[in-house]
């Protein structure tokens, strides 16, 4: 279950490490904290392009397999390690 603090921390990581737009922060927080429906995935894009997604059930990110590159895989792993620290 997300709190506002958790959602803000997750989005901080998506912005600072993943290149997500800070302009969508309030919507992300709303969808994960206040919405009646569970937001299961959030397309943050950033450095991962259109396929960059945050998955709330697993508290992790991934991106389209066809776009995989070694440097993006390393970045994804680093982001996922930081996300583990939030919960």
Steps between C-alpha positions, in 0.01 A plus 500: 500500500637836399519799725559846360858479627559165323355630175716813517811292570428267208442791267819670618689190388318488166590866436857510628617162378253409225453833327122516557329835462441678830187653345304179562595464868164616639309264273726209598449574871125533456470175304705304754367651823153647453342318205238234569655281233841343544748644251693190400735657248619850422662587170774741610706467180809711581830349390320176411276647232133419457541154658633624835247389762480501877307201634347561840428134583869416482632850578732478201556636153552333167495593134440348159728206429559614144662817635741323734854623521764416759511853642120514536494157665757623752301817563180297542671276755634802692156662506338178617752477784411855608129425478544207741616747765168688491288218644 
